[in-house]
Amino acid sequence: MEGAVFRVKPMPADPSPKQNRLLAVLSATDFDRLLPDLKPVAMPLGKVIYESGAELKQVYFPTDSIVSMLYVMEDGASAEIAVVGNEGLVGIALFMGGETTPSRALVQSAGYAFELKGEVLKREFGRAGALQHLLLRYTQALITQMSQTAVCNRHHSLEQQLCRWLLLSLDRLASNEISMTQELIANMLGVRREGVTQAAGKLQAQGLIHYSRGHITVVDRPGLESHACECYAVVKKEFDRLLPDKLAM
């Protein structure tokens, strides 16, 4: 991505870490310990947060951005294995003990996040308290998303995969609009651009979405959900179960 030009959204007047769901459910005591080390950072579209095999030095808690976790093949082909938005964090390898990951983290939807140094996260994780409990539950939910993505890519149509991808993205955004070209969607899903064009055309013809020049507007969300396979519902149910609005200890 060297030399790439990134599009950056204006920084919110008063960005809050509590726009991130994980940080929002922490107790005041746990949150206040992290707060001095949480740094707001821009997450421009297309930026690589970390590359495959690189040692992680920090984690990111997205607020209004979405990061795509991609597996990149030797020939350069890639496919998305998970998305992370305001429900989670980017960099689970840091507290799981691996320090590196074989996936690439790429900003799929521009916005902002709060950066936290890895040493701070590991220190807090080592307390074996509420934050550790929360991050392990989040990791279980993320593993469910990865597993379901693999099943979906193997057994369901491209149209159904596109519906799942759109719905997962919408769950992590404050509007019903997604800025994403068909070429980038094809890279995320690991398919040909022509396939995405055809699938998107079918959804638009049915009045579910409107697509124009890299912008997708979901017109009929209930209709989109009815066209999606069961994979979206499985992932959403698991995230809602494991990451409630209030953390029970």
BAFI-3210 file (N, C-alpha, C; in Angstrom, 3 decimals, decimal comma, padded with zeros to 6 digits):
// residues 249
n [1|2|3|4|5|6|7|8|9|10|11|12|13|14|15|16|17|18|19|20|21|22|23|24|25|26|27|28|29|30|31|32|33|34|35|36|37|38|39|40|41|42|43|44|45|46|47|48|49|50|51|52|53|54|55|56|57|58|59|60|61|62|63|64|65|66|67|68|69|70|71|72|73|74|75|76|77|78|79|80|81|82|83|84|85|86|87|88|89|90|91|92|93|94|95|96|97|98|99|100|101|102|103|104|105|106|107|108|109|110|111|112|113|114|115|116|117|118|119|120|121|122|123|124|125|126|127|128|129|130|131|132|133|134|135|136|137|138|139|140|141|142|143|144|145|146|147|148|149|150|151|152|153|154|155|156|157|158|159|160|161|162|163|164|165|166|167|168|169|170|171|172|173|174|175|176|177|178|179|180|181|182|183|184|185|186|187|188|189|190|191|192|193|194|195|196|197|198|199|200|201|202|203|204|205|206|207|208|209|210|211|212|213|214|215|216|217|218|219|220|221|222|223|224|225|226|227|228|229|230|231|232|233|234|235|236|237|238|239|240|241|242|243|244|245|246|247|248|249]
n.u [000,819|002,171|002,571|-000,085|-003,145|-005,141|-008,537|-009,865|-012,152|-013,643|-012,470|-014,471|-016,011|-015,900|-014,651|-015,426|-014,278|-016,231|-017,908|-017,197|-018,186|-017,059|-015,445|-017,410|-018,915|-017,356|-016,580|-016,572|-014,187|-012,388|-012,454|-011,472|-008,814|-007,788|-008,253|-006,311|-004,432|-005,662|-005,795|-007,104|-007,307|-007,036|-008,730|-008,346|-009,943|-008,847|-006,379|-003,721|-003,680|-002,185|000,194|000,290|001,903|003,372|004,703|002,578|002,105|000,252|-003,270|-006,535|-009,519|-012,267|-014,512|-016,297|-015,436|-014,672|-012,863|-011,383|-010,511|-008,217|-007,192|-004,292|-003,141|-000,246|-000,077|-001,163|-003,904|-006,872|-009,074|-011,799|-011,942|-013,123|-014,918|-014,374|-015,774|-017,365|-018,070|-015,940|-012,388|-009,248|-006,620|-006,352|-004,387|-002,430|-003,247|-003,804|-001,460|000,000|001,200|001,696|-000,091|-001,538|-003,117|-004,143|-004,909|-007,195|-008,559|-011,888|-014,109|-014,044|-013,134|-012,806|-010,766|-009,761|-006,552|-004,503|-001,648|000,106|001,421|000,069|-002,495|-001,924|-001,040|-003,394|-005,041|-003,769|-004,593|-006,685|-009,384|-012,480|-012,010|-010,407|-012,213|-014,187|-012,787|-012,136|-014,667|-015,397|-013,499|-014,378|-016,804|-015,807|-014,396|-016,549|-017,687|-015,638|-015,618|-018,210|-018,117|-016,367|-017,925|-020,104|-018,914|-018,338|-020,733|-022,912|-024,686|-023,274|-024,841|-026,175|-023,954|-023,142|-025,325|-025,048|-022,566|-023,142|-025,060|-023,606|-021,804|-023,529|-024,439|-022,364|-022,203|-023,451|-025,348|-027,389|-025,817|-023,066|-019,772|-018,157|-016,444|-017,338|-015,203|-013,566|-015,299|-015,400|-012,758|-012,833|-014,660|-013,402|-013,891|-014,722|-014,994|-017,071|-018,934|-019,818|-020,957|-023,122|-024,572|-025,120|-026,647|-028,952|-029,971|-030,503|-032,422|-034,516|-035,243|-033,904|-031,409|-029,563|-027,228|-024,530|-021,784|-019,711|-021,085|-023,271|-026,585|-028,723|-031,939|-034,095|-033,940|-035,165|-035,979|-033,504|-032,398|-034,091|-033,284|-030,755|-028,540|-028,576|-026,288|-025,688|-027,553|-026,755|-024,189|-024,807|-026,524|-024,782|-022,888|-024,574|-025,330|-022,908|-021,804|-023,269|-025,216|-024,611|-022,007|-021,908|-020,647]
n.v [-001,203|001,119|004,523|004,921|006,785|007,889|008,198|010,306|010,654|013,556|014,330|013,528|016,011|015,501|012,789|009,631|006,955|005,220|004,792|002,486|-000,827|-002,774|-001,286|000,293|-001,300|-001,814|-001,587|001,467|001,665|-000,115|001,004|003,599|003,061|002,380|004,614|006,870|005,869|005,442|006,337|008,460|007,679|008,151|006,188|005,634|004,792|001,842|001,685|-000,298|-001,870|-003,777|-006,125|-009,478|-011,762|-009,820|-008,435|-007,586|-004,448|-002,813|-002,495|-001,929|-000,207|000,087|002,816|004,170|003,025|000,278|-002,693|-005,024|-008,403|-010,147|-013,009|-013,548|-014,943|-016,631|-015,844|-013,377|-013,188|-012,702|-013,155|-012,366|-013,052|-012,207|-009,428|-006,417|-004,089|-001,491|-003,234|-004,612|-005,377|-004,882|-007,062|-009,425|-011,341|-010,346|-010,511|-013,168|-014,456|-015,028|-012,972|-012,482|-012,687|-014,573|-013,135|-010,182|-006,871|-004,619|-001,418|-001,206|000,423|003,834|005,826|006,239|005,128|003,884|003,688|001,403|000,668|-002,402|-003,439|-002,297|-003,367|-006,098|-006,027|-005,285|-007,397|-009,445|-009,110|-010,719|-010,111|-008,367|-007,316|-009,250|-011,403|-010,329|-009,928|-012,540|-013,616|-012,049|-012,954|-015,588|-015,079|-013,884|-016,005|-017,624|-016,065|-016,250|-019,011|-019,405|-017,839|-019,312|-021,601|-020,436|-019,394|-021,740|-023,175|-021,544|-019,333|-016,688|-014,422|-014,733|-014,635|-011,998|-010,624|-011,369|-010,159|-007,430|-006,999|-007,561|-005,474|-003,250|-003,535|-002,495|000,137|003,544|004,298|003,517|003,296|002,294|002,813|001,531|-000,005|-002,265|-003,796|-003,853|-005,170|-007,631|-008,451|-008,751|-010,856|-012,776|-013,404|-013,110|-009,874|-009,581|-011,387|-010,197|-007,896|-008,982|-010,211|-007,985|-006,547|-008,121|-007,879|-005,161|-004,979|-006,194|-004,330|-004,098|-002,968|000,003|000,843|002,904|004,245|003,343|003,568|002,016|001,755|000,491|-000,287|-001,828|-003,354|-005,538|-007,130|-007,748|-009,261|-011,460|-012,583|-013,390|-016,084|-018,529|-017,936|-015,248|-014,711|-016,583|-015,662|-013,063|-013,658|-014,989|-012,991|-011,170|-012,724|-013,243|-010,746|-008,768|-005,770|-005,043|-006,147|-009,219|-010,542]
n.w [000,000|-000,238|-000,985|-001,403|-001,580|000,934|002,003|004,397|007,018|008,596|011,868|014,663|016,779|019,508|020,148|021,551|023,537|024,374|022,316|021,272|021,648|023,366|025,126|026,196|027,928|030,088|033,596|035,550|036,964|035,636|033,084|033,541|034,159|031,699|030,126|030,074|028,298|025,895|022,585|020,136|016,703|013,144|010,699|007,691|004,558|003,038|004,290|005,532|008,522|009,877|008,570|007,257|009,354|010,688|013,714|016,329|017,803|018,960|019,713|018,259|018,880|017,148|016,417|014,584|012,296|010,039|009,995|007,884|008,059|006,304|004,452|002,718|-000,251|-001,731|-004,388|-004,348|-004,317|-002,336|000,498|002,591|006,064|008,357|009,828|011,661|013,797|015,626|017,592|018,563|018,690|017,019|016,717|018,323|018,661|020,294|023,038|023,148|023,090|020,823|019,368|016,610|013,436|010,726|009,014|007,130|008,134|007,047|006,415|005,811|005,867|006,224|009,085|012,582|015,351|018,582|019,743|021,505|023,381|023,089|025,340|027,454|027,171|027,572|030,188|031,558|030,800|032,093|034,695|035,110|035,360|034,771|032,184|030,931|030,902|029,230|026,794|026,095|025,643|023,480|021,632|021,260|019,961|017,645|016,505|015,875|013,835|011,893|011,385|010,407|008,139|006,528|006,089|004,769|002,422|001,145|000,803|000,078|-002,194|-004,245|-004,190|-001,742|-000,039|-000,466|000,608|003,315|003,865|003,454|005,478|007,836|007,687|007,860|010,485|011,880|011,333|011,389|009,605|006,660|004,482|002,473|001,560|-000,997|-003,608|-006,293|-007,080|-004,786|-003,032|-004,308|-003,895|-001,134|-000,821|-002,253|-004,948|-008,506|-010,032|-011,838|-010,915|-008,523|-009,593|-010,987|-008,878|-007,228|-008,999|-009,173|-006,564|-006,555|-008,558|-007,303|-005,525|-003,118|-002,606|-003,537|-005,909|-006,772|-008,288|-006,412|-004,034|-001,859|-001,005|001,356|000,828|001,620|004,384|005,935|003,786|002,681|004,718|004,602|002,236|002,786|003,752|006,459|007,812|008,519|010,584|012,505|013,247|014,218|016,352|018,068|018,691|020,007|022,165|023,526|023,923|025,706|026,529|029,084|031,138|032,658|035,598]
ca.u [000,000|003,048|002,203|-001,536|-003,819|-006,249|-009,591|-010,063|-013,332|-013,325|-012,481|-015,604|-015,647|-015,601|-014,673|-015,501|-013,974|-017,420|-018,586|-016,833|-019,045|-016,280|-015,059|-018,608|-019,496|-016,442|-016,906|-015,891|-012,827|-011,580|-012,382|-010,611|-007,417|-007,379|-008,516|-005,138|-003,624|-006,470|-005,456|-007,925|-006,520|-007,806|-008,720|-008,758|-010,290|-007,749|-005,142|-003,369|-003,366|-001,004|000,368|000,429|003,174|004,020|004,504|001,613|002,579|-000,899|-004,588|-007,412|-010,941|-012,980|-015,720|-017,186|-014,748|-014,742|-011,612|-011,548|-009,417|-008,057|-006,098|-003,684|-002,430|001,072|-000,229|-001,761|-005,360|-007,250|-010,475|-012,093|-012,299|-013,933|-014,932|-014,364|-016,231|-017,478|-018,375|-014,771|-011,063|-008,340|-005,349|-006,540|-003,176|-001,627|-003,574|-003,902|-000,106|000,661|001,968|001,558|-001,246|-001,333|-004,055|-003,909|-006,011|-007,371|-009,736|-012,936|-014,968|-013,259|-013,657|-011,806|-010,630|-008,874|-005,372|-003,990|-000,387|-000,013|001,897|-000,998|-003,555|-001,478|-001,019|-004,765|-005,523|-003,143|-005,274|-007,679|-010,648|-013,592|-011,536|-010,009|-013,454|-014,845|-012,014|-012,259|-015,998|-015,340|-012,725|-015,253|-017,741|-015,058|-014,136|-017,815|-017,811|-014,671|-016,077|-019,419|-017,694|-015,821|-019,068|-020,898|-018,196|-018,311|-022,033|-023,984|-024,509|-022,614|-025,870|-026,363|-022,736|-023,180|-026,318|-024,410|-021,512|-023,788|-025,714|-022,567|-021,264|-024,538|-024,498|-021,223|-022,265|-024,571|-026,297|-027,686|-024,993|-021,724|-018,917|-017,317|-016,562|-017,574|-013,902|-013,131|-016,167|-014,940|-011,536|-013,224|-015,336|-012,545|-014,562|-014,525|-015,809|-018,287|-019,892|-020,390|-021,818|-024,359|-025,308|-025,615|-027,711|-030,164|-030,504|-031,045|-033,640|-035,563|-035,530|-033,286|-030,307|-029,304|-025,783|-024,116|-020,435|-019,020|-021,938|-024,397|-027,603|-029,676|-033,281|-035,040|-033,143|-035,857|-035,920|-032,135|-032,241|-034,827|-032,523|-029,476|-028,567|-028,649|-024,989|-025,740|-028,294|-025,934|-023,137|-025,410|-027,034|-023,650|-022,344|-025,531|-025,307|-021,637|-021,439|-024,468|-025,039|-023,977|-021,178|-022,219|-019,469]
ca.v [000,000|002,275|005,533|004,986|007,974|007,446|009,162|010,389|011,390|014,565|013,845|014,020|017,086|014,947|011,331|008,945|005,528|004,437|004,451|001,082|-001,628|-003,438|-000,288|000,864|-002,156|-001,956|-000,818|002,758|001,439|-000,701|001,978|004,717|002,626|002,363|005,885|007,700|005,257|005,319|007,446|008,463|007,664|008,066|004,895|005,940|003,673|001,205|001,611|-001,583|-001,690|-004,614|-007,105|-010,872|-012,143|-008,727|-008,446|-006,562|-003,562|-002,151|-002,950|-000,824|-000,328|000,950|003,506|004,270|002,426|-001,179|-003,290|-006,348|-009,341|-010,837|-013,966|-013,268|-016,090|-016,333|-015,188|-012,062|-013,294|-012,584|-013,383|-011,896|-014,088|-011,590|-007,966|-005,891|-002,713|-000,947|-004,292|-005,368|-004,790|-005,474|-007,430|-010,391|-012,147|-009,762|-011,051|-014,621|-014,980|-015,331|-011,789|-012,256|-013,341|-014,765|-012,329|-008,752|-006,043|-003,534|-000,601|-001,416|001,603|004,863|006,388|006,402|004,073|004,240|002,829|001,078|-000,064|-003,805|-003,710|-001,885|-004,364|-007,342|-005,794|-005,332|-008,759|-010,273|-008,937|-011,801|-009,552|-008,178|-007,103|-010,553|-012,145|-009,717|-010,170|-013,958|-013,774|-011,448|-013,860|-016,708|-014,581|-013,668|-017,335|-018,042|-015,364|-016,825|-020,354|-019,295|-017,296|-020,432|-022,433|-019,665|-019,325|-023,082|-023,788|-020,639|-018,592|-015,383|-013,462|-014,885|-014,136|-010,540|-010,200|-011,522|-009,151|-006,125|-006,923|-007,459|-004,117|-002,325|-003,658|-001,790|001,510|004,328|004,606|002,396|003,489|001,727|003,291|000,401|-000,366|-003,684|-004,452|-004,110|-006,213|-008,885|-008,838|-009,195|-012,148|-013,725|-013,820|-012,203|-008,654|-009,801|-012,086|-009,213|-007,034|-009,715|-010,388|-006,675|-006,188|-008,855|-007,269|-003,852|-005,210|-006,589|-003,184|-004,278|-002,027|000,894|000,948|003,933|004,802|003,004|003,749|001,085|002,132|-000,589|000,296|-002,713|-004,249|-006,804|-007,930|-008,229|-010,334|-012,638|-013,163|-013,907|-017,446|-018,546|-017,590|-013,935|-014,813|-017,340|-014,770|-011,985|-014,224|-015,305|-011,735|-010,613|-013,575|-013,158|-009,357|-008,039|-004,344|-004,956|-007,322|-009,955|-011,232]
ca.w [000,000|-000,233|-001,953|-001,557|-001,097|001,765|002,280|005,838|007,478|009,618|013,247|015,449|017,703|020,835|020,021|022,840|023,502|024,671|021,064|021,059|022,518|024,413|026,130|026,812|028,972|031,221|034,794|035,613|037,462|034,562|031,999|033,939|034,093|030,290|029,465|029,764|027,239|024,679|021,693|018,920|015,464|011,903|010,017|006,319|003,686|002,328|005,062|006,134|009,947|010,001|007,517|007,656|009,936|011,410|015,156|016,740|018,860|019,544|019,266|017,883|019,195|016,202|016,867|013,423|011,152|009,949|009,537|007,311|008,255|005,027|004,268|001,416|-000,811|-002,293|-005,688|-004,148|-004,153|-000,926|000,867|003,935|007,021|009,410|009,894|013,027|013,881|016,983|018,553|018,971|018,579|016,039|017,328|019,409|018,845|021,376|024,366|023,074|023,255|019,561|018,973|015,171|012,840|009,290|008,237|006,946|008,617|006,093|006,688|004,811|005,928|006,904|010,329|013,629|016,359|019,697|019,771|022,840|023,294|023,433|026,703|028,374|027,086|028,203|031,636|032,047|030,584|033,127|035,977|035,178|035,816|033,840|030,817|030,392|030,659|028,083|025,578|025,742|025,060|022,143|020,783|020,903|018,951|016,404|015,942|015,258|012,557|010,959|011,024|009,592|006,845|005,759|005,680|003,813|001,152|000,528|000,554|-000,308|-003,437|-004,123|-003,804|-000,299|000,608|-000,539|001,602|004,636|003,981|003,600|006,783|008,861|007,600|008,371|011,943|012,445|010,855|011,922|008,526|005,764|003,294|002,516|000,469|-001,369|-005,017|-006,533|-007,134|-003,415|-002,492|-004,910|-003,188|000,204|-000,905|-002,951|-006,185|-009,634|-009,985|-012,623|-010,069|-007,621|-010,417|-011,256|-007,623|-006,812|-009,937|-008,786|-005,342|-006,914|-009,334|-006,355|-004,664|-001,796|-002,495|-004,670|-006,076|-007,718|-008,180|-005,177|-002,860|-001,754|-000,027|001,612|000,775|002,304|005,215|006,188|002,568|002,540|005,699|004,133|001,130|003,285|004,286|007,921|008,389|009,153|011,841|013,453|013,737|014,999|017,600|018,948|019,197|020,966|023,357|024,233|024,207|026,092|026,825|030,399|031,356|033,891|036,147]
c.u [000,861|002,639|000,715|-002,068|-005,060|-007,254|-009,910|-011,320|-012,916|-013,418|-013,703|-015,147|-015,230|-015,668|-014,645|-015,159|-015,218|-018,327|-018,237|-017,546|-018,285|-015,917|-016,274|-019,149|-018,569|-016,934|-016,130|-014,440|-011,914|-011,393|-011,410|-009,128|-006,898|-007,376|-007,267|-004,309|-004,395|-006,279|-006,332|-007,042|-007,460|-007,651|-009,213|-009,013|-009,056|-006,456|-004,937|-002,925|-002,181|-001,010|000,497|001,834|003,872|003,724|003,591|002,169|001,434|-002,179|-005,435|-008,856|-011,699|-014,213|-016,726|-016,519|-014,968|-013,429|-011,890|-010,305|-009,341|-006,948|-005,583|-002,858|-001,088|000,974|-000,889|-003,269|-005,699|-008,720|-010,657|-012,481|-013,133|-013,915|-015,017|-014,791|-016,331|-017,887|-017,122|-013,457|-010,253|-007,033|-005,449|-005,291|-002,329|-001,954|-003,771|-002,523|000,648|001,556|001,886|000,316|-001,009|-002,260|-003,609|-005,128|-006,092|-008,639|-010,713|-013,883|-014,274|-013,937|-012,523|-011,825|-009,798|-007,782|-004,922|-002,715|-000,569|000,398|000,846|-002,116|-003,159|-001,419|-002,431|-005,369|-005,005|-003,758|-006,335|-009,019|-011,667|-013,125|-011,106|-011,239|-014,137|-014,111|-012,069|-013,626|-016,044|-014,600|-013,566|-016,241|-017,044|-014,736|-015,397|-017,991|-016,870|-015,133|-017,274|-019,104|-017,157|-016,939|-019,865|-020,225|-018,196|-019,684|-023,126|-023,648|-023,828|-023,617|-026,123|-025,149|-022,717|-024,180|-025,726|-023,392|-022,101|-024,402|-024,701|-021,953|-022,243|-024,614|-023,401|-021,154|-023,499|-025,605|-026,538|-026,895|-023,589|-020,949|-017,921|-017,523|-016,792|-016,260|-013,392|-013,991|-015,737|-013,671|-011,847|-013,806|-014,501|-013,163|-014,241|-015,461|-017,125|-019,369|-020,581|-021,343|-023,162|-025,207|-025,907|-026,761|-029,025|-030,803|-031,116|-032,359|-034,815|-035,884|-034,931|-032,158|-030,318|-027,808|-025,449|-022,725|-019,780|-019,807|-023,106|-025,324|-028,562|-031,063|-034,263|-034,254|-033,877|-035,824|-034,546|-031,879|-032,943|-034,105|-031,194|-029,648|-028,557|-027,375|-025,008|-026,412|-027,493|-024,879|-023,713|-025,904|-025,907|-023,022|-023,271|-025,525|-024,054|-021,245|-022,691|-024,161|-024,384|-023,234|-021,489|-020,973|-019,907]
c.v [001,264|003,246|005,686|006,289|007,539|008,574|009,131|011,183|012,434|013,964|014,386|015,058|016,541|013,422|010,663|007,469|004,660|004,255|003,020|000,228|-002,316|-002,462|000,236|000,021|-002,370|-001,145|000,488|002,584|000,911|000,286|003,105|004,340|002,664|003,753|006,720|007,167|005,073|006,556|007,391|008,546|007,548|006,679|005,134|004,683|003,147|001,085|000,211|-001,334|-002,556|-005,681|-008,509|-011,146|-011,064|-008,829|-007,291|-005,765|-002,861|-002,790|-001,717|-001,161|000,608|001,599|003,603|003,755|000,915|-001,685|-004,712|-007,181|-010,220|-011,876|-013,786|-014,470|-015,654|-015,594|-013,814|-012,074|-013,252|-012,890|-012,963|-013,062|-013,538|-010,073|-007,549|-004,432|-002,279|-001,987|-004,945|-004,621|-005,549|-005,778|-008,438|-011,228|-011,638|-010,367|-012,560|-015,278|-015,239|-014,226|-011,476|-012,989|-013,503|-013,920|-010,880|-008,004|-004,789|-002,757|-000,697|-000,216|002,649|005,382|006,557|005,206|004,632|003,190|002,622|000,263|-001,495|-004,111|-003,338|-002,926|-005,658|-007,201|-005,910|-006,728|-009,681|-010,112|-010,019|-011,322|-009,421|-008,025|-008,419|-011,377|-011,641|-010,031|-011,628|-014,249|-013,193|-012,374|-015,053|-016,279|-014,387|-014,992|-017,875|-017,372|-015,959|-018,198|-020,293|-018,726|-018,407|-021,331|-021,738|-019,639|-020,651|-023,533|-022,854|-019,814|-017,252|-014,312|-013,519|-014,374|-012,611|-009,977|-010,264|-010,419|-007,759|-005,962|-006,813|-006,061|-003,112|-002,353|-002,841|-000,330|002,217|004,675|003,367|002,501|002,944|002,251|002,188|000,060|-001,870|-004,451|-004,792|-005,191|-007,576|-009,384|-009,371|-010,619|-013,208|-014,258|-012,817|-011,005|-008,840|-010,494|-011,135|-008,294|-007,696|-009,862|-009,069|-006,215|-006,871|-008,227|-005,900|-003,997|-005,589|-005,471|-003,274|-003,286|-001,080|001,090|002,003|004,442|004,573|003,218|002,775|001,578|000,962|000,037|-000,507|-003,726|-005,564|-007,724|-008,521|-009,381|-011,610|-013,335|-013,763|-015,351|-017,373|-018,070|-016,237|-014,026|-015,554|-016,437|-013,688|-012,493|-014,497|-014,032|-011,137|-011,408|-013,347|-011,741|-008,544|-006,577|-004,110|-006,264|-007,963|-010,701|-012,188]
c.w [000,000|-001,326|-002,136|-000,987|-000,345|001,954|003,773|006,145|008,505|011,013|013,977|016,472|019,067|020,769|021,386|022,684|023,699|023,461|020,656|022,094|023,651|025,522|026,887|027,965|030,161|032,420|034,770|036,045|036,367|033,416|032,330|033,929|032,655|029,660|029,158|028,592|025,934|023,812|020,440|017,677|014,259|011,288|008,582|005,491|002,959|003,103|005,638|007,571|010,345|008,924|008,110|008,187|010,728|012,906|015,552|017,915|019,585|019,035|018,994|018,237|018,243|016,840|015,719|012,149|011,165|009,372|009,063|007,575|007,002|005,094|002,849|000,968|-001,397|-003,618|-005,579|-003,997|-002,665|-000,732|002,314|004,840|008,175|009,249|011,360|012,980|015,320|018,019|019,121|018,916|017,559|016,748|018,448|019,665|020,007|022,730|024,353|023,138|021,972|019,045|017,473|014,670|011,346|008,413|008,132|007,448|007,763|006,407|005,522|004,727|006,795|008,162|011,315|014,569|017,500|019,781|021,214|022,683|023,782|024,855|027,740|028,370|027,784|029,723|032,225|031,896|031,680|034,499|036,198|035,728|034,712|032,397|030,183|030,014|029,389|026,784|025,145|025,132|023,647|021,171|020,352|019,822|017,614|015,720|015,269|013,902|011,505|010,458|010,092|008,214|005,957|005,240|004,580|002,443|000,408|000,060|000,040|-001,542|-003,186|-003,707|-002,298|000,474|000,631|000,467|003,004|004,857|004,197|004,989|007,919|008,871|008,194|009,888|012,630|012,001|011,404|010,857|007,685|004,474|003,513|001,315|000,128|-002,840|-005,154|-006,599|-005,733|-002,759|-003,018|-004,216|-001,793|000,165|-001,620|-004,227|-007,295|-009,539|-010,736|-011,806|-009,106|-008,374|-010,667|-009,993|-007,150|-007,714|-009,593|-007,547|-005,637|-007,682|-008,440|-005,360|-003,283|-001,548|-003,680|-004,742|-007,114|-007,363|-006,807|-003,913|-002,914|-000,656|000,135|001,761|001,620|003,130|005,530|004,968|002,358|003,505|005,243|002,980|001,591|003,758|005,817|008,588|009,096|010,518|012,904|014,085|014,640|016,355|018,582|019,513|020,254|022,273|024,195|024,635|024,540|026,388|028,174|030,657|032,704|034,348|037,267]
res [m|e|g|a|v|f|r|v|k|p|m|p|a|d|p|s|p|k|q|n|r|l|l|a|v|l|s|a|t|d|f|d|r|l|l|p|d|l|k|p|v|a|m|p|l|g|k|v|i|y|e|s|g|a|e|l|k|q|v|y|f|p|t|d|s|i|v|s|m|l|y|v|m|e|d|g|a|s|a|e|i|a|v|v|g|n|e|g|l|v|g|i|a|l|f|m|g|g|e|t|t|p|s|r|a|l|v|q|s|a|g|y|a|f|e|l|k|g|e|v|l|k|r|e|f|g|r|a|g|a|l|q|h|l|l|l|r|y|t|q|a|l|i|t|q|m|s|q|t|a|v|c|n|r|h|h|s|l|e|q|q|l|c|r|w|l|l|l|s|l|d|r|l|a|s|n|e|i|s|m|t|q|e|l|i|a|n|m|l|g|v|r|r|e|g|v|t|q|a|a|g|k|l|q|a|q|g|l|i|h|y|s|r|g|h|i|t|v|v|d|r|p|g|l|e|s|h|a|c|e|c|y|a|v|v|k|k|e|f|d|r|l|l|p|d|k|l|a|m]
***
